[in-house]
């Protein structure tokens, strides 16, 4: 544990202010879940609706790093178009500056902004326009962007005040961010609001993203992120960069973006905040004309705000962690604190895989160092869930622990939990057309578990270690069902190992047999690329689905941790592409057919046969044998060439607990016997 008195007092004071914006949720009434609500979102344009495959033309030099090839630029533009069309349809909400500031930093930030508007004394518009124009020059230097030796955005934000601040604006001068902790993109950020003390902008210290283009802004009568024009393309890049920030700073609640569009005095500023529900957008016209005092006050407001007023999570304390993964003055969570509990120090290690898709179910699992025992630690799980699922995980875990004399060894003990309302200040309307999807607001949950120390992901294990864990996994899933529960989301991020023991986490989608609260409103539940085929098809759940998902988790680990010799790498990459691991754009029917084919009789033309042959050809016979054992499992749906899936499951019903248990017991016992023989062999 670390004491609260050892933390910086200004940061603790700011945290406390923002904790008041996150009132604790009580247990909801699961018997009457609320219907989804629809955001008052900007609709699709006719152009985007009629020709969804159309790409847009080349846009200004500020859009990409200047030494990218035209092919690389074209590929990046197409990726941005597909990404925004897939994720932002119906997710862009037009708002007012006051509402966005209120949401971002509460009433204190809004009042601070209004005070700065009254005190603002902007610079000469001619000087600012000259520097803004230079932003689109691919060979720009710092001198070209400075006013009296200060970057023009910083000079514009001073407003006559010379008082020091901890945050400042910095240009990138056409350089991409350095590679860091899994971030290796070639795209750049035109400028950033970041700590003054940082030596350079990195993916972990950018507080607000800033983009520039002389291209006219996209019209606001329809979604400015979906279309085929150059203007849409530049804004897509700006918001895609915000998505990268949210992916690499996953404890944050909001990512602000300042995106300047257009030439001269008619330039507009798009000020937006991205959260886990939508992108809320403000448009300020005539940036360097009548709106100059507004822009100056806004820049000053952001520059002088606290981290918690700029979208950082008040349940966390942020600092720079002295490890090789971080640059000096990167902003990373160093501790977490729930009301009434002492702060829990974090190790800096994430146990979950990074989520790069916005608006989906987002789960972050961090390792803590809070336990008093040298053998145990804390696991901190931050999740964004819909209202009907708030507190579900606590209820499921409590159910597993009902037999206090026999606690499950594979599930960490829940020692602290917090659930909050959804985004403060979000307004949802009733407008809807055929292009606008339902937006279900997500609520933040944070849970702290006691667990064995030194948790690892499966991809950190050797193949012999993975086989031992596989035995524990199948036996544990059998025990889960004996306790009257099904996990229903066995995935790579939810199966960990600590102290050579299996750790199952993320019970939020769990089913408690006979409990009305756990009956979902839909049957397709789980993580897409490891979901069982019956679940993909929307069939009623059985414990066999967790077992089948476990097979995919283990097989995925075997394939993704395999490194063939150089002359086999191209062929291996093509094989991996077929499995579509970690692909957010995969359709369930396509994945269903691909997964089903893994269980059929194999020949030289099938993907699994080719995969196992590659293992053997490269001398990894144990990996090949492990794969073969996994798919020899006689699951009810695993012999797809003999009958339809429905026929194979006929006679098995989760309501007949004894029959379902007898079936899954036989399967697990046979699998454990085969894996044990593989270990001894």
N, C-alpha and C positions, 0 to 999 in steps of 0.2 A: 504494500500500500504506500501511497505518498500522501502527505498531509496537505490540506487545503491552504494552510498558512505558508507553505513553501512556494505557492504559485504567485505569479505577478499580480499584484492587487488591482491595477487598472483593468487587466483582462478579466479578472473575476467579477469586477463591478459591471463591465459590459455584458458578460455572460448572464448575470442575474437579471439585467433589464430584459434580455431577450427570452429568458425562460418564461417570463410572464406571457409571451406570445404563443407559448406551446402548452396550453392547459391539458392536464392528464385526462385521457379517455377512460370512462368506466366501461364495464362489460356491456357490449351491445345486446340487443334482443335479436338473436339469430333466427327466431321463428318468423320474422317479417323483414327480410332484407330489403333495403331501399332499391328502387329502380335506378338504372344509370341516368345521369343528367347529361345534357348536351351543351357544350360551350357555344357562346355567340361568336362563332369563328368566321373568318373570311372564306367565302366559297372558292371553288376552282374556277379558273377562267374557261371560256368556251374553247380557246385554243388548246389548253392543257387537257381538257376533257376529250376533245375530238382526236388528238394526236399525241397520246401519252408517250410514244417512243421518240418523239422529235427532240434532238439536242439543240443547243444554242451555239451562236457564233463566238469567235474569239473576242475577248473583251480586254480591258486596259492592262497596261504593263504592271500595274500594282497588284494584279490578281494572283500572280505566282512568282516564285523565285525566278530571277531573270535567266539563269543558266539551265533551266529545264528545257528539254527538247519539245518540239511541237507535239510529238506523239504522247509524251508524258503529260503535257498540258491538256490535250484532248481527252486522255484517259481519266485524268482527275476531274475534269468538267463533267464527263459522263457519270462518274461515280457519285459526284455531288448531286446531280440531277436525280439519279435513281434513289439515292439515300433520302433526299428530301421528299420525293414523291411517295416513298414507302412509309415514311414516319410522320410527316407534317401535314398530311391532308386532314383538314379540320382541326389542326392544333395551333393555328396562329390566331391570336385574339388581339384585336385593336383596342387600346386602352388610352388613358390620360397619364400625363407625367406625375400628377399628384398621387394617383392610385398606385403607380408602379413604385414610386419612392416610399409610399406608405407600406407597401407589401415588403419591399426590400429591407427597409431599416426602421419601420415603425413610425409613430408620430413624432419622435424626437428628430429623426433624419429629415422628415418633411418640414418641420419647423426650422431646422438648421438651414435647409435649402431656401426657404422663404426669407430668412434673415439675410442670407448671402445675396439674394436677389435685390434686396433693399440697399445693401452696401456695395454692390458690384460696380467696378469702374473698368470696363473692358479696354483692350488695346486698340490701336489704329486698325480698322478693317483691311486697309491696303496691305499692311505688313503681314497680317494673318493669311490673306488670300494668296500672297506670294509663297508663303511656306506651305500652305495646303496644296498649291499647284505642284510644288516640288516633290510631294509625296508619291506622285505617279512616275517619277523619273527612276528608271532601274539602276542608274549609277549615282544615286543621291548620296551625299555625305552628311555628317552631323552638322557641319557648318551651314549647309544649305537649308537646314530645318530649324536653325536656332534664331532666337531674337535676344540680343544682348547676352549671348552665350548660354541661353536656356532654351531647351526644346520648346517649340511654339505652343504645344498643348499645355505644358507646365506654365509657361509665361501667361497664357490665356487664363489659366485657372487661378493665378495669384490674386487677381482682382484688387490690386493695390496693397495686398498684405504680404509681408516678408517673413511671417512666422514659419518655423520649420515644421515639416510633416514627415511621417514615417513612410508614406506612399508617394510615388511620383510616376509621371508618364515617360516612357522610353520608346524610341523608334527601333525597328529591327534592321533598317537599312538593307532590305532585301536578303537578309540572312535567315535561314530556317532555324528553328529552335534546336539546341543540341539533343542528341539521342540520350534517353534517360529512362531507366526503370521500365523498359518495354516500349517506350515511345521512340519511333524511328521514322516518322513521316518527313517527306521532303517539302511539304507545304509550309508556308510561313505565316506569321502574325504580323500585320503591318506595324502595329504598336501595341503597347500593353501598359496597364496600370499595375505596378508591382512595388515591392519594398525598395526603398532607396539604397539600403545597405547591400542588396544583392548585386553580384558582379555582372550578371547577365539575366535575361529573361529565359525561364525554363517552363516546361509544362506543369511544374509543381509550384511556381511562385507567381504566375499571372493571376491577378485578382479580377481584372476586367479586360476583355478583348477589344481591340480597336482596329477598324478596317477603313480603307479609303479607296475611292474610285471616282474618276471624272465621268463615268458613264451615268446617264440619267437614271434616277431611281425607278424601280418597278411601280406600277400603279397600285393604289390601295383599294380598288374596287373588288379585287379578288386576292387570293393567297399569293403574297409576293415571293414565296419560296417554290412555287410549282409553276413552271412555264418554260418557254424555249428562247427567251431573249437574253441578251448580254447583261442587262440590268438585273434580271432574276439570278443569273449565274453568279454575279459578284456577291449578291446577298446570300445565296446558298453557301458560298465559301465562308462568309462571316459566321453564319449560324452553325455550319459544320465544325468550324473551329471551336465554337462554344460547346458543341457536343463532345469534342475531344477533351476540353477542360473538365467537363462534368464527369467523363469517364475516368480521368486520371486524378481528379480531386473528389472522389465519390461520397465523402461525408458532407459536402456542401449542399445547401438547399437551393441556391440560385446562382446562376452565372450571368453577370451583366455584360452586354456588348454595346459598343458605340460604333455605328457604321455610317460613315459620311458618303453621300452620293451626289454627283452632279458637279458642274463647273461654276466657279465664280460666286457671285452673291446669291444665286438662286439655289445653291447647294442645300441639301436636306440632311438632317441627322435622324437615323433610325436608332432609337435607344430601346433595347429589349432586355428582358430577363428570361432565361431558360430555367425551368424547374422540371419536376418529374411528371407534370401533367400537360403543360403546354408552353408555347413561346408567347409571352405577352409583349406587345409592341407599341411604342410611342413614336409618332412622327413629328418632328419640329422643322417647320419650313424656314427658309431664308436665314441659314445659320450665321452668315457673316453680315447680315443686315439688321432688320428689326429684332431678330431673335438672338443677337450677339450677347446681350446681358444674360439671357436665359441660359445659353450654352456655357458662358463663363461661370455662372453660379453653379450649374450642374457639374462641370468639371471640378470646381473647387469643392463641392459637396462630396463627391466620390473620393477625392484626394485626401480629405480630412476625416473621412468616416472611419469607424472601427471595422475590424474584420467581420464582426457579427452583424454590422449594418450593411455589409456587402455580400451577404449570402452564406457566411460560414455558420456551421451548426452549433448552437449554444450548449448542446450536451457535451461538446468536446472542448478541450484546451489545446491550443495550437502552439507549436514551437518548431525549431530546427533540430532534427535528430542527427547526431554525429555518426552516420554510417556512410559507407561508400556509395550507396544508391542515390544520395541527395547532394545537391549543390549547396554552397553556403546561402543561408537565408531562404531556402525553400520552405514553404508553409505546409507543415504536415501535422496531423493530429498526434499529440504526445500523451494525452490522457483523456479519460471519459469519466463523467460524473453524473450520477442520478441523484435526485433529491433525497436528502437524508443519508446518503452513502458517502464514504470517503472516495476521493478520486482514484481511479484505476489507471496505472501507468501502462502505456502501450509499448510493445517491442519494436514496432515499425514494420512488422510482417503481416501481409494480407494472406489469408487462407482461402479466399474465394477467387474465382476467375473474374477478370475485368469485364464489365458489360459495356459494349459500345453502341447499343441501340437505345435511343431515348424513349421514354414513355412506357416501357415495358416494366414488368415486375423487377425491381432492382434490389439485390441483396449484397451486402458487403460484410465479410467476416474477418475480424481482426484478432490478433493474438495479444493478450494482456499479460501483465506481470504482477498481478494483484494478490495472488494466493500466498498465505503465510508458509505453506509447506513447500519444500524444495522440489517435491514430486508433482505438484499441481500448478495450474495457471488459470487464467480467465480467458474465455472466448467471448468476444463482443460481436453481436450481430445487429447490423443496421439494415432495416428493411422498409420498403414503401409499399403498402398494401391498400386494397380497397376497403371501404368501411365494413362490408359484410365479413371481412376476414380479420378485422382488428381483434387482437387477443386470442386468435385461434391457436397459435403455437403454444401459448402458455397453458391453454386448456388441454391440448393434446399431451404435452409433456407432463402436466400434473396427473393426467390419467395413467400414463406409463408408471409414474411413481406412486400410484395409489397403494400398491403393496409395499409399505414402508420397510418390511422385513426383507424384501428381495428387490432392491432397486436395479434397474437395467444397467449393466456395466458399459454398454455401448452408447449411452445417451448422457451428456453432461447434465449436471444438476443446475436448474434455474435458480439464481440467487438475486436477481434484480431485473425489473421490467418497467418500461415506460412506453406509453402510447399517446400520440398527440393528434390533434385535429389536422386536417389537410391544410393546404397552403392558405395562410391567413390573408383575407381580403380578396380571394378569388370570387368573381361573380360569374355564375353560369346562367345562361338564358334558355329559352325554349325554341329558338330558331333551328330549323333543320331542313336540309334538302338531301337529294339522293347522293351527294358527294361528301356529306359531313358525317363522320362516324361518331358513335357515342364516346364521350369522354367521361370516364369514371374517376373522380378525384381520389388521389391516393393519400393515405395517412402514414405518418412516420411511426415506426416502432423501433425501440432499441432494447435488446435483452443481453444480460450478462450471465454466463454459465461458468461454473467451476469444472475444470477438465484436467486431464493429465497434461504435463508440460511437453513442450517441443512438438506441437502438432505439425504434421506434414501432409501435403497433397499426395495423391496416388502417383502422380507423374514424377515424384522425387524418390520413388522406391525402385529397387532392382526387381527383376522378374521373379526370383525365388521369394523375395519379401512380399511381392504382390500376390503370389499364390497363397501364402499363409493368410494374408488379409482377406482374400477371396473366401476362404473357408469361414473365417469369422463373420464376413458379410452375409453369407447365405444362412448361417446358423442364427445370426442376430435377427434377420428379417423373419425367420420362422418364429423366434421368440416374440417379436413384435405382434404377430398375428395371434399368438397364444394369449397375449395380454389384451386382445380385443381392439387392436389398432392396425391400420395400414398407413405406410408413410406417404405414398403416392407422388413422390418427387425425388426418386433416387437418381442423382446426377453426379457429375464429376466434382462439382463444388460442394456437394452435401455429404461426401464420404471422405473422411480424413483418418489419419493414423497418428496416435500420440502414445509414446512409451511402448511402441510395438503393439498397441491395442487399437481396435477399430473405434472410431467416433462417428456417429450418425448425427447430423445437425439438420436444421431447417424443417421443422415439423408443421409449418404453417398450412400446408395443404393436406395434412393428415386426416384420416377418417377414423372416427371412433364408432365401432359397430353398435348399432342400436341407439345412437345419439342423434337427435333431430338437427342439432346445430351443424353437424359435419356433412350433411347431405348437400352436395354442391348443386348449383343451378345449371351446371353443364357437366358433361362427363369427360371431356378431354382435359386432363389435368396432368401437369408435370413439365419437365424441361424437354423441349421439342426433340433434340437430337438423341436423347436416351429414353424417350417415352416408349412404352410397350406398343406393339402393333394394335392390340385390342383397344388400348386407350386412344391411339390415333384415330381409330375407327369409331370412337364414341360409344363403345360397348360398356356394359355395367362392370364395375371394378371387381377384381379378385386379388388375393394375395400373390397370385402368380404374376401379376403385372409388375410388382416390385422386384420379383426374382428376375423377370425378363429384362427390366431396366438395369439391374445389377450386371447382367451379362454384357449389355452395351457399354456400361461404364468401364468395365474391366477390359473389354476388347478395344474400346477407344483409347485407353491408356497404353495398351500394347502397341497400337499402331502409331500413336502420336509421339511415343518415346523411342521409336525405332529409327536408327540412322544407318542407311545402307551405304555401301562403298560409292565413291563418286560416279562410277560408270552406271550405277543403277538409280541414281537420284531422280532423273527425269521420269523414268517409269514409275518410281515410287510416288512422286508428287501426283501423277495422274491417278494412281490408285486411291490416294488419300482424298482427292477431290470428289471421287464417287461417293464416299461415305458422308460428305457434307457435315462433318463435325463443326460445331460452333458457328453455323450459318443461320443468321436471323432472317434471311430472305427465303428460306426453304418452305415449300408448301407441304402441308401434312399428307395429302394423298401421294405426292411423289416420294416422300420419306417413308411412308407406309409400304409402298412396293419395294423400295430399296432394302428396308429392314427385313421384310418377309422373305426376300430372296436369300438372306443369309442362312435361313433354316432349311432350305430345300436341298435336294441331292446336288452335290457339287461336281463340277467338271472343269476342264481346262479353260472354259470361257467365262466362268463366274468370278466375281470380284474376290470373294473370300478364298477360293482356291488359289487365285493368283497371289493374294496376300500371304497365305501360309507357305506357298511355294517360294516366295521371295524371302521369307524368314529362313526357310531351310537352305536355300541356295546361298544365303549369306552366313551360314553356319550357326544360326540361332535356333536350334532344334527345340529347345525348351519353350521358346515363345510360340513356335508352330504347334507343339503338342498342347500347350495351354489353350490356344485358340480352338483346337479341335475338341478338347474336353468341354469347353463352354457351350459349344453349339451341338453337343451330343445330348444336352438336357432334354428330356421328354416333356416339354411344356404342353399344355392343352392346345396351343395354337402353333406349335413348332413343326408340325408335319403338314405343311400347307398343300402338298400335292395329293393328300388323301381325301380332303373334304373342305368345306368352307369353314372359316373361323367360327361362325355361329354354331355349326354342327359339332366342331371339336370341343366347344365349351358347354354343349348341352349336357345337362345333368349336374353342372357345377353352378352354385348360386351362393353368393356371400351370405344370404340369409340362412342357409343351411351350414352353420359354422362347422359342425362335425365333419361333413363331407369335404368341405373346402380344406379344412385342416388336415384331414387324412391324405388328401391328394398332394398338398404342398409338402407335407412331411416326407412322403415317399420320394418326391423329386429332390428335396434338399439332402436327405440321407444318402441317396445315390451319388449326388454331385460331390458331397464331402468325401465319400469313399474314393471317388475317382481323383480328386485333387490331392488327397492324402497320399495316394499311390504315386502321383506325379512328383510330389515332394521327395518321397523315399527313393524314387527311381533316379 
